[in-house]
Amino acid sequence: MTRQEFEYILPGIPTSPGVYKYFGEEGDIIYIGKAKNLRKRISSYFNKTFTGYKTHELVNNIRKIEFTIVDSEQDAFLLENSLIKEFQPKYNINLKDDKSYPFIIIKKEPFPRVFLTRKKIDDGSEYLGPFTSVAKVRELIEFIRRYIPLRTCKLNLSESNISKGKFKVCLEYHLGNCKGPCAGLQDQKDYNDSLQQVRNLLKGNLSPVIKEFKNQMQQHAANLAFEKAAIYKNKLEHLEQYAAKSTVVNPKLGDLDVFSFARENDTAYVNYLMVNNGAIIQTHTIVLENKLEESDEEIMLFAIAQLRDNFKSTATELIVPFKLNYPDEELTITVPKAGDKKKLLELSEKNTIYFKQEQKRKELLHIKTKSEEEKKNVLFQLQVDLQLQELPDHIECFDNSNFQGSYPVSAMVCFRNGAPSKKDYRHFNIKTVKGINDFASMKEVVHRRYSRLLREQSDLPQLVIIDGGKGQLSAAMESITALGLQGSMTVVGLAKNEEEIFFPGDTESLRLPVNGDTMRLIRYIRDEVHRFGITFHRQKRSKGSLNNQLEQIKGIGKNTADLLLKEFKSVTKIKSLPFETLVEKVGQARASLIRDYFNNNP
């Protein structure tokens, strides 16, 4: 849609709060958004100068605009989340959480059964959950069946069938696992009381259940029915053991929803702890893919709404890591600074970090464990995605590393046939560049690497990846051009933050599917060059910070500095050595140089 086309429809857009939908060429919804003022918000897409290309791409693809007016900003927020979940538009935040979660169902029928299900249908039944662990659900079901007597049979326990005496009690009744509603031995009210215990148990509200068990135990003991009293005593003990498995922070905290946030490039991670009566009863982490230039707050708001809806949360207080303008006046938003709520947030953050690391580990393991044929297929896909003339059996990747301009180094890793070739890894000490100049450093190491391969008549890589944006890529291409290697290999730049791929001379970047095999391999190569480079840089920095002061002394070389540090461990200790000791170790002349230097530079 052009600016002129938009100006034509602008007067018809209201200034009310609402939700807007953008449609693409094929008539499909490509973006859904909310607004306090629809006209102002929609106009911003056509008037604003965006820093990222993704929003420009969205605007260029808009062919039709529709909107829905609502009464408040809160209504717009809720409707937006509902529509995004239903239509999953191309440019909206993508919640990558396609699991089918288990529920515990209280079936709509006379004397309802309680069992596990993954299918939630609109049949009037009561669904409790969802739960994030099938094992946890099975444990709950087993606990319920052992300590809260409910029927498990599929008999039609209609009032007429029971009154006609159609059924007889089964073994479950004699074992004490059922009170025999099929034979009229348990009325509906007593059965419903047991169902309420189930609800309390699943919601983490154990106090009413414990109170009921205690009452039953005391009544049976008062009636001298000690065997039945012992059964309830056993139930109480097991219930207390079950409660101990929950992470109880403080029962006085009540019900809370705790959210933590981490972000890496276009991927965000949000962990959710559901706290009922001071106990953590649910924990779950989701991954969100950022499609436009959404802020951390926008992503967090979207995630909170989705998670609270999925897990049917009724908590009225949210614990979050930073301030949020959540459009619901009935909710309290807390950014804790200390106390139990802060501990909960820190626990959630630990879960987020662990999940993020585990995702990377699984991704790396997935790549490492591929068969030779699978690795070859990934290289074929890489060739197609980057439009390479040859299969990239040989890939090299460069990265710079420095610390405040000190100890600048570069690293190069080599992959052959889709796997690391560590014997071909190389470190580079920067020789011709002083201070911070990533461009000049990249130009130097690329020239050194490929001038050497040319001298040795070694094979050149089909693909060279420069870890950096257009500046580093241009610097690398200066060396490639100077060596006459244009066209001999493909050189691309990988933007550090956006994971965008740049080709020399192109104004627009290439964005590949974030979790496609091509980007997984490229990320693996990039992470490997980071690891290799940072390790070398730390070694040099550590060694340099020790040797540096000694090597500044005119007449004292690296060998003398190394000898003294190996013997005395620190510069501070060397300063305090008696002159005679220094003479003994390095001779009269060098000892005098060291003594004079430290006397003048205490």
C-alpha positions as CSV (number, residue, x, y, z in Angstrom):
1,M,0.0,0.0,0.0
2,T,1.4,3.4,-1.0
3,R,1.4,6.5,1.1
4,Q,-1.2,8.0,-1.3
5,E,-3.5,5.0,-1.0
6,F,-3.2,5.2,2.7
7,E,-4.1,8.9,2.7
8,Y,-7.3,8.0,0.9
9,I,-8.5,5.7,3.6
10,L,-7.1,7.6,6.6
11,P,-10.3,9.7,7.3
12,G,-12.3,6.5,7.8
13,I,-10.0,5.2,10.5
14,P,-11.4,6.0,14.0
15,T,-9.5,7.5,16.9
16,S,-10.9,4.9,19.3
17,P,-9.0,2.1,20.9
18,G,-9.1,-1.2,19.0
19,V,-7.3,-3.9,17.0
20,Y,-6.1,-3.5,13.4
21,K,-5.3,-6.2,10.9
22,Y,-3.0,-5.9,7.9
23,F,-3.7,-8.2,4.9
24,G,-1.2,-9.2,2.3
25,E,-1.3,-10.0,-1.5
26,E,-3.0,-13.3,-1.0
27,G,-5.7,-11.9,1.3
28,D,-4.1,-13.5,4.3
29,I,-3.6,-11.6,7.6
30,I,0.1,-10.7,7.9
31,Y,0.0,-8.6,11.0
32,I,-2.3,-7.9,14.0
33,G,-1.8,-5.0,16.4
34,K,-3.5,-3.1,19.2
35,A,-3.9,0.6,19.7
36,K,-5.2,3.2,22.1
37,N,-5.8,5.4,19.1
38,L,-6.3,3.4,15.9
39,R,-5.8,6.3,13.5
40,K,-2.6,7.5,15.2
41,R,-1.1,4.1,15.5
42,I,-1.8,2.9,11.9
43,S,-0.6,6.3,10.6
44,S,2.7,5.8,12.3
45,Y,3.5,2.9,10.0
46,F,3.3,5.2,6.9
47,N,4.8,8.3,8.5
48,K,7.6,6.8,10.6
49,T,11.2,6.3,9.5
50,F,12.1,2.8,10.8
51,T,15.6,1.7,11.6
52,G,15.0,-1.9,10.6
53,Y,14.2,-3.3,7.2
54,K,11.6,-5.7,8.6
55,T,9.0,-3.0,9.2
56,H,9.6,-1.5,5.8
57,E,9.0,-5.0,4.3
58,L,5.7,-5.3,6.3
59,V,4.5,-1.9,5.1
60,N,5.4,-2.8,1.5
61,N,3.3,-6.0,1.7
62,I,0.1,-4.4,3.1
63,R,-2.7,-4.5,0.6
64,K,-5.7,-4.0,2.9
65,I,-6.4,-2.7,6.4
66,E,-9.3,-3.7,8.7
67,F,-9.9,-2.7,12.3
68,T,-12.2,-3.6,15.2
69,I,-13.2,-0.9,17.7
70,V,-13.3,-1.9,21.4
71,D,-14.2,-0.1,24.6
72,S,-10.8,0.1,26.3
73,E,-7.1,-0.4,25.9
74,Q,-7.4,-3.6,28.0
75,D,-10.0,-5.0,25.7
76,A,-7.7,-4.3,22.7
77,F,-4.9,-6.0,24.4
78,L,-6.9,-9.2,25.1
79,L,-8.5,-9.3,21.6
80,E,-5.0,-8.8,20.0
81,N,-3.6,-11.8,21.9
82,S,-6.6,-13.9,21.0
83,L,-6.4,-13.1,17.3
84,I,-2.6,-13.6,17.2
85,K,-3.1,-17.1,18.8
86,E,-5.8,-17.9,16.2
87,F,-4.2,-16.6,13.0
88,Q,-0.5,-16.6,13.8
89,P,0.3,-13.8,11.3
90,K,3.7,-13.8,9.5
91,Y,5.1,-10.6,11.1
92,N,3.8,-11.0,14.6
93,I,5.8,-12.4,17.5
94,N,5.9,-16.2,17.1
95,L,5.3,-18.2,20.2
96,K,7.3,-21.4,19.5
97,D,5.4,-23.6,21.9
98,D,3.5,-26.2,19.9
99,K,3.3,-28.9,22.6
100,S,0.0,-30.6,23.4
101,Y,-0.3,-30.2,27.2
102,P,-2.1,-32.7,29.4
103,F,-5.2,-31.8,31.4
104,I,-7.0,-33.5,34.2
105,I,-10.7,-33.7,33.3
106,I,-13.7,-34.0,35.6
107,K,-16.1,-35.5,33.1
108,K,-19.6,-34.1,32.7
109,E,-21.6,-37.2,33.8
110,P,-23.4,-38.5,36.9
111,F,-20.7,-39.1,39.5
112,P,-18.0,-37.7,37.3
113,R,-14.8,-39.7,36.6
114,V,-11.4,-38.0,36.9
115,F,-8.7,-38.9,34.4
116,L,-5.9,-37.5,32.1
117,T,-6.6,-36.2,28.6
118,R,-4.7,-34.2,26.0
119,K,-7.9,-33.3,24.0
120,K,-9.9,-30.3,25.3
121,I,-13.3,-30.3,23.8
122,D,-16.4,-28.1,24.5
123,D,-18.5,-30.9,26.1
124,G,-19.3,-29.2,29.4
125,S,-16.7,-31.1,31.3
126,E,-14.3,-29.3,33.8
127,Y,-10.7,-29.2,32.7
128,L,-8.0,-28.6,35.3
129,G,-4.6,-27.5,34.0
130,P,-2.9,-27.6,31.6
131,F,0.2,-29.3,33.2
132,T,3.7,-29.1,31.8
133,S,4.7,-32.7,32.8
134,V,2.8,-35.9,31.9
135,A,4.7,-37.7,34.6
136,K,3.5,-35.1,37.1
137,V,-0.1,-35.6,36.0
138,R,0.2,-39.4,36.3
139,E,1.6,-38.9,39.8
140,L,-1.4,-36.7,40.7
141,I,-3.9,-39.1,39.2
142,E,-2.3,-42.0,41.2
143,F,-2.4,-40.0,44.4
144,I,-6.0,-39.0,43.8
145,R,-7.1,-42.6,43.2
146,R,-5.2,-43.9,46.3
147,Y,-6.5,-41.3,48.8
148,I,-9.7,-39.7,47.4
149,P,-12.2,-42.5,46.6
150,L,-13.8,-41.9,43.2
151,R,-15.2,-44.3,40.6
152,T,-13.1,-45.4,37.7
153,C,-15.7,-47.5,35.8
154,K,-17.5,-46.3,32.7
155,L,-21.0,-47.4,33.8
156,N,-23.9,-45.1,33.1
157,L,-24.7,-44.1,36.6
158,S,-28.0,-42.4,35.8
159,E,-30.5,-42.0,38.7
160,S,-32.9,-44.5,37.1
161,N,-30.2,-47.1,36.5
162,I,-29.1,-46.9,40.2
163,S,-32.6,-47.0,41.5
164,K,-33.4,-50.1,39.5
165,G,-30.4,-51.8,41.0
166,K,-28.7,-52.6,37.7
167,F,-25.2,-52.6,39.1
168,K,-23.2,-54.3,41.9
169,V,-20.1,-53.1,43.6
170,C,-16.8,-54.3,42.2
171,L,-13.4,-55.1,43.6
172,E,-12.5,-51.3,43.8
173,Y,-15.2,-50.9,46.5
174,H,-13.9,-53.8,48.6
175,L,-10.4,-52.4,48.3
176,G,-11.6,-49.0,49.6
177,N,-10.9,-47.1,46.4
178,C,-14.6,-46.4,45.7
179,K,-17.6,-45.8,47.9
180,G,-20.0,-47.7,45.6
181,P,-22.2,-44.9,44.0
182,C,-23.3,-47.5,41.4
183,A,-25.1,-49.5,44.0
184,G,-26.6,-46.4,45.8
185,L,-24.0,-46.6,48.6
186,Q,-22.8,-43.0,48.1
187,D,-25.0,-40.0,47.3
188,Q,-24.1,-37.2,44.9
189,K,-23.4,-34.7,47.7
190,D,-20.7,-36.9,49.3
191,Y,-19.2,-37.6,45.9
192,N,-19.1,-33.9,45.1
193,D,-17.2,-33.2,48.3
194,S,-14.6,-35.7,47.1
195,L,-14.4,-33.8,43.8
196,Q,-13.8,-30.6,45.6
197,Q,-10.9,-32.2,47.4
198,V,-9.5,-33.1,44.0
199,R,-9.9,-29.4,42.8
200,N,-8.1,-28.1,45.9
201,L,-5.3,-30.6,45.6
202,L,-4.7,-29.8,41.9
203,K,-4.7,-26.0,42.7
204,G,-2.1,-26.5,45.4
205,N,-4.7,-25.5,48.1
206,L,-4.0,-28.4,50.4
207,S,-5.3,-26.9,53.7
208,P,-9.0,-27.9,53.1
209,V,-8.0,-31.4,52.1
210,I,-5.7,-31.8,55.2
211,K,-8.5,-30.4,57.4
212,E,-11.1,-32.9,55.9
213,F,-8.7,-35.9,56.4
214,K,-8.1,-34.8,60.1
215,N,-11.8,-34.5,60.7
216,Q,-12.5,-38.0,59.3
217,M,-9.6,-39.4,61.3
218,Q,-10.9,-37.9,64.6
219,Q,-14.5,-38.9,63.9
220,H,-13.5,-42.6,63.3
221,A,-11.3,-42.5,66.4
222,A,-14.1,-41.1,68.5
223,N,-16.4,-43.9,67.2
224,L,-13.7,-46.4,68.2
225,A,-13.3,-47.3,64.5
226,F,-9.5,-47.3,64.8
227,E,-8.8,-49.2,61.6
228,K,-10.6,-46.5,59.5
229,A,-8.9,-43.8,61.6
230,A,-5.5,-45.4,60.8
231,I,-6.4,-45.3,57.0
232,Y,-7.0,-41.5,57.3
233,K,-3.8,-41.1,59.3
234,N,-1.9,-42.8,56.5
235,K,-3.6,-40.5,54.0
236,L,-2.5,-37.5,56.0
237,E,1.1,-38.6,56.1
238,H,1.2,-39.2,52.4
239,L,-0.5,-35.8,51.7
240,E,2.1,-34.1,53.8
241,Q,4.9,-35.9,51.9
242,Y,3.3,-34.8,48.6
243,A,3.1,-31.2,49.9
244,A,6.8,-31.3,50.8
245,K,7.7,-32.0,47.1
246,S,6.3,-28.6,46.2
247,T,8.7,-25.7,46.4
248,V,7.0,-23.8,49.2
249,V,8.4,-20.2,49.5
250,N,6.0,-18.6,52.0
251,P,2.3,-19.6,52.4
252,K,1.6,-15.9,53.2
253,L,2.5,-14.9,49.7
254,G,-0.8,-16.4,48.3
255,D,-1.2,-16.6,44.6
256,L,1.4,-15.1,42.3
257,D,2.5,-15.3,38.6
258,V,6.3,-14.9,38.3
259,F,7.9,-14.1,34.9
260,S,11.6,-13.7,34.0
261,F,13.0,-12.6,30.6
262,A,16.1,-13.2,28.5
263,R,16.8,-12.2,24.9
264,E,19.4,-13.1,22.3
265,N,19.1,-11.4,18.9
266,D,15.6,-12.1,17.6
267,T,14.9,-14.8,20.1
268,A,13.4,-14.2,23.5
269,Y,12.9,-16.6,26.5
270,V,10.3,-16.2,29.2
271,N,10.0,-18.4,32.2
272,Y,6.7,-18.7,34.1
273,L,6.3,-19.9,37.7
274,M,2.7,-20.3,38.9
275,V,2.5,-19.9,42.7
276,N,-0.6,-21.0,44.6
277,N,-0.7,-20.5,48.3
278,G,3.0,-19.8,48.4
279,A,3.9,-23.0,46.6
280,I,5.2,-23.4,43.1
281,I,2.8,-25.7,41.3
282,Q,3.7,-25.0,37.7
283,T,6.9,-24.0,35.9
284,H,7.3,-23.5,32.1
285,T,9.6,-21.7,29.7
286,I,8.7,-20.5,26.2
287,V,10.6,-19.3,23.2
288,L,9.4,-16.3,21.2
289,E,10.7,-15.2,17.8
290,N,10.7,-11.5,17.3
291,K,9.5,-10.6,13.8
292,L,9.6,-6.8,13.9
293,E,11.3,-4.2,16.1
294,E,9.3,-5.1,19.3
295,S,10.7,-3.9,22.5
296,D,11.4,-6.2,25.5
297,E,8.3,-4.8,27.2
298,E,6.1,-5.6,24.1
299,I,7.4,-9.2,24.0
300,M,7.0,-9.6,27.7
301,L,3.4,-8.4,27.6
302,F,2.5,-10.8,24.8
303,A,4.1,-13.7,26.6
304,I,2.4,-12.9,29.9
305,A,-1.0,-12.7,28.3
306,Q,-0.5,-16.0,26.4
307,L,0.8,-17.9,29.5
308,R,-1.9,-16.7,31.8
309,D,-4.5,-17.7,29.3
310,N,-3.0,-21.1,28.6
311,F,-2.6,-21.9,32.3
312,K,-5.9,-20.3,33.3
313,S,-4.2,-18.2,36.0
314,T,-6.4,-16.2,38.4
315,A,-3.5,-14.6,40.3
316,T,-3.9,-10.9,40.8
317,E,-0.2,-10.1,41.3
318,L,2.6,-10.4,38.7
319,I,6.3,-10.5,39.7
320,V,8.4,-9.3,36.8
321,P,12.1,-8.2,36.2
322,F,11.3,-4.7,34.9
323,K,8.5,-2.2,34.8
324,L,5.5,-3.0,32.6
325,N,2.5,-1.1,31.6
326,Y,0.1,-4.1,31.8
327,P,-3.4,-2.9,30.6
328,D,-5.4,-4.5,33.5
329,E,-6.1,-2.2,36.5
330,E,-7.0,-5.2,38.6
331,L,-3.5,-6.7,38.4
332,T,-0.6,-5.6,40.7
333,I,2.7,-5.4,38.9
334,T,5.7,-5.9,41.2
335,V,9.4,-5.5,40.5
336,P,10.8,-6.9,43.8
337,K,14.1,-5.6,45.3
338,A,14.4,-8.0,48.2
339,G,12.6,-10.7,50.2
340,D,10.7,-13.8,49.1
341,K,9.3,-12.3,45.9
342,K,12.9,-11.4,44.8
343,K,13.9,-15.0,45.5
344,L,11.1,-16.3,43.4
345,L,12.2,-14.0,40.5
346,E,15.8,-15.1,40.8
347,L,14.6,-18.8,40.7
348,S,12.7,-18.0,37.6
349,E,15.7,-16.3,36.0
350,K,17.8,-19.4,36.8
351,N,15.3,-21.5,35.0
352,T,15.4,-19.1,32.0
353,I,19.2,-19.3,31.8
354,Y,19.2,-23.0,32.1
355,F,16.6,-23.5,29.4
356,K,18.5,-21.2,27.1
357,Q,21.7,-23.0,27.6
358,E,20.0,-26.4,27.2
359,Q,18.5,-25.3,23.9
360,K,21.9,-24.4,22.6
361,R,23.4,-27.7,23.9
362,K,20.6,-29.6,22.1
363,E,21.1,-27.7,18.9
364,L,24.8,-28.3,19.0
365,L,24.3,-31.9,19.8
366,H,21.9,-32.2,17.0
367,I,24.5,-30.9,14.6
368,K,27.4,-32.9,16.0
369,T,25.5,-36.2,15.9
370,K,24.4,-35.9,12.3
371,S,25.5,-38.7,10.0
372,E,27.9,-37.9,7.1
373,E,24.9,-38.1,4.7
374,E,22.9,-35.6,6.9
375,K,25.9,-33.2,7.1
376,K,26.2,-33.4,3.3
377,N,22.5,-32.6,3.0
378,V,23.0,-29.5,5.2
379,L,25.8,-28.4,3.0
380,F,23.5,-28.8,-0.1
381,Q,20.9,-26.6,1.7
382,L,23.6,-24.1,2.5
383,Q,24.6,-24.0,-1.1
384,V,21.0,-23.4,-2.2
385,D,20.3,-20.8,0.4
386,L,23.5,-18.7,-0.3
387,Q,23.4,-19.5,-4.1
388,L,26.9,-20.8,-4.1
389,Q,28.5,-22.1,-7.3
390,E,30.1,-25.1,-5.4
391,L,29.2,-27.3,-2.5
392,P,30.9,-25.6,0.6
393,D,32.9,-28.6,1.8
394,H,35.5,-26.1,3.1
395,I,34.3,-23.2,5.2
396,E,36.4,-20.7,7.1
397,C,35.2,-18.0,9.6
398,F,37.0,-15.0,11.1
399,D,36.4,-13.0,14.3
400,N,38.3,-10.2,16.1
401,S,38.7,-9.9,19.8
402,N,40.2,-7.1,21.9
403,F,39.8,-5.6,25.4
404,Q,39.6,-1.8,25.5
405,G,42.1,-1.7,22.6
406,S,44.6,-3.9,24.4
407,Y,45.9,-7.3,23.2
408,P,44.0,-7.3,19.9
409,V,43.8,-10.8,18.4
410,S,41.9,-12.6,15.6
411,A,40.8,-16.1,15.2
412,M,39.9,-18.3,12.3
413,V,38.1,-21.7,12.4
414,C,37.9,-24.2,9.6
415,F,35.0,-26.6,8.8
416,R,35.5,-29.4,6.4
417,N,32.5,-31.5,5.2
418,G,30.3,-29.8,7.8
419,A,32.5,-30.6,10.8
420,P,35.2,-28.7,12.7
421,S,38.8,-29.3,11.4
422,K,40.6,-28.2,14.5
423,K,44.1,-28.8,13.0
424,D,43.3,-26.0,10.6
425,Y,42.2,-23.5,13.3
426,R,44.5,-20.4,13.4
427,H,45.2,-17.6,15.9
428,F,46.5,-14.2,14.8
429,N,48.3,-11.6,16.8
430,I,47.6,-8.2,15.2
431,K,50.9,-6.7,14.0
432,T,50.1,-3.6,12.0
433,V,47.1,-2.1,13.8
434,K,47.2,-0.1,17.1
435,G,44.2,0.6,19.3
436,I,40.7,-0.4,18.4
437,N,40.2,-0.8,14.7
438,D,38.2,-3.9,13.8
439,F,38.1,-3.1,10.1
440,A,41.9,-2.8,9.8
441,S,42.5,-5.9,11.9
442,M,40.1,-7.9,9.7
443,K,41.9,-6.6,6.6
444,E,45.2,-7.7,8.0
445,V,44.4,-11.2,9.1
446,V,42.4,-12.0,5.9
447,H,45.4,-10.9,3.8
448,R,47.8,-12.9,5.9
449,R,45.6,-16.1,5.8
450,Y,45.0,-16.2,2.0
451,S,48.4,-14.8,0.9
452,R,49.9,-17.8,2.8
453,L,47.5,-20.3,1.2
454,L,48.4,-18.9,-2.2
455,R,52.2,-19.2,-1.4
456,E,51.7,-22.8,-0.2
457,Q,49.4,-23.5,-3.1
458,S,46.8,-24.9,-0.7
459,D,43.1,-25.3,-1.5
460,L,41.0,-22.2,-0.9
461,P,37.6,-22.5,0.9
462,Q,34.4,-22.3,-1.0
463,L,32.8,-20.0,1.7
464,V,34.4,-17.4,4.0
465,I,32.3,-16.0,6.8
466,I,33.3,-12.7,8.4
467,D,31.7,-12.3,11.8
468,G,30.7,-8.7,11.7
469,G,28.6,-6.3,9.6
470,K,29.2,-4.5,6.4
471,G,32.3,-2.7,7.7
472,Q,34.3,-5.8,8.5
473,L,33.1,-7.4,5.3
474,S,34.3,-4.5,3.2
475,A,37.7,-4.6,5.0
476,A,38.0,-8.3,4.3
477,M,37.1,-7.7,0.6
478,E,39.9,-5.2,0.3
479,S,42.4,-7.9,1.0
480,I,40.6,-10.4,-1.2
481,T,40.7,-7.9,-4.1
482,A,44.3,-7.1,-3.4
483,L,45.2,-10.8,-3.7
484,G,43.2,-11.2,-6.9
485,L,40.8,-13.7,-5.3
486,Q,37.5,-12.2,-6.3
487,G,35.3,-15.0,-7.7
488,S,37.5,-17.7,-6.3
489,M,35.4,-18.0,-3.1
490,T,32.2,-16.6,-1.7
491,V,32.7,-14.1,1.2
492,V,29.8,-13.1,3.4
493,G,29.3,-11.0,6.5
494,L,27.3,-12.2,9.5
495,A,25.8,-9.3,11.5
496,K,26.6,-9.9,15.2
497,N,23.2,-8.9,16.6
498,E,20.6,-9.6,14.0
499,E,22.0,-12.8,12.4
500,E,21.6,-11.3,9.0
501,I,23.9,-12.3,6.2
502,F,25.4,-9.7,3.9
503,F,27.0,-10.1,0.5
504,P,29.6,-7.6,-0.7
505,G,27.9,-4.6,-2.3
506,D,24.4,-5.6,-1.4
507,T,22.3,-3.0,0.4
508,E,19.8,-5.5,1.8
509,S,20.6,-8.5,4.0
510,L,19.6,-12.1,3.6
511,R,17.5,-13.5,6.4
512,L,17.2,-17.3,6.6
513,P,14.8,-19.3,8.8
514,V,16.2,-19.0,12.4
515,N,16.0,-22.7,13.1
516,G,16.7,-24.0,9.7
517,D,19.7,-26.3,9.1
518,T,21.6,-23.5,7.3
519,M,21.4,-21.0,10.2
520,R,22.1,-23.7,12.8
521,L,25.3,-24.6,11.0
522,I,26.3,-20.9,10.6
523,R,25.6,-20.3,14.3
524,Y,27.7,-23.3,15.2
525,I,30.6,-22.0,13.2
526,R,30.2,-18.5,14.6
527,D,30.0,-19.8,18.2
528,E,33.1,-21.9,17.6
529,V,35.2,-19.0,16.3
530,H,34.0,-17.0,19.3
531,R,35.1,-19.7,21.7
532,F,38.4,-20.2,20.0
533,G,39.2,-16.5,19.8
534,I,38.1,-15.6,23.3
535,T,40.1,-18.5,24.8
536,F,43.3,-17.2,23.0
537,H,42.5,-13.6,24.0
538,R,42.1,-14.5,27.7
539,Q,45.4,-16.3,27.6
540,K,47.1,-13.4,26.0
541,R,45.5,-10.8,28.3
542,S,46.3,-12.8,31.4
543,K,49.9,-13.3,30.4
544,G,50.2,-9.7,29.1
545,S,48.9,-8.1,32.3
546,L,51.6,-9.9,34.2
547,N,54.5,-9.4,31.8
548,N,53.5,-6.0,30.6
549,Q,55.1,-3.9,33.4
550,L,58.4,-5.9,33.4
551,E,58.6,-5.7,29.6
552,Q,58.2,-1.9,29.8
553,I,61.7,-1.8,31.4
554,K,64.2,-0.9,28.7
555,G,66.7,-3.7,28.5
556,I,64.4,-6.4,30.0
557,G,63.0,-8.8,27.4
558,K,60.3,-11.4,27.4
559,N,62.5,-14.3,28.5
560,T,63.7,-12.4,31.6
561,A,60.2,-11.4,32.5
562,D,58.9,-14.9,32.1
563,L,61.8,-16.3,34.2
564,L,61.0,-13.9,37.1
565,L,57.3,-14.4,37.0
566,K,57.7,-18.2,36.9
567,E,59.9,-18.0,40.0
568,F,58.1,-15.3,42.0
569,K,54.5,-15.4,40.6
570,S,53.8,-11.7,40.7
571,V,55.2,-8.3,39.9
572,T,54.4,-7.1,43.4
573,K,56.6,-9.8,44.9
574,I,59.4,-9.0,42.4
575,K,59.3,-5.4,43.5
576,S,59.9,-6.4,47.1
577,L,62.9,-8.7,46.4
578,P,66.3,-7.9,47.9
579,F,68.7,-6.6,45.3
580,E,71.0,-9.5,45.9
581,T,68.2,-12.0,45.0
582,L,67.6,-10.2,41.7
583,V,71.3,-10.3,40.9
584,E,71.4,-14.0,41.6
585,K,68.5,-14.6,39.2
586,V,69.2,-12.2,36.3
587,G,72.7,-10.7,36.8
588,Q,74.0,-7.4,38.0
589,A,73.1,-5.3,34.9
590,R,69.4,-6.5,34.6
591,A,68.9,-6.4,38.4
592,S,70.1,-2.7,38.4
593,L,67.7,-1.9,35.5
594,I,64.7,-3.5,37.4
595,R,65.6,-1.8,40.7
596,D,66.0,1.6,39.1
597,Y,62.7,1.3,37.3
598,F,60.7,0.4,40.3
599,N,62.3,3.1,42.4
600,N,61.2,5.6,39.8
601,N,57.8,4.0,39.3
602,P,56.7,2.8,42.7
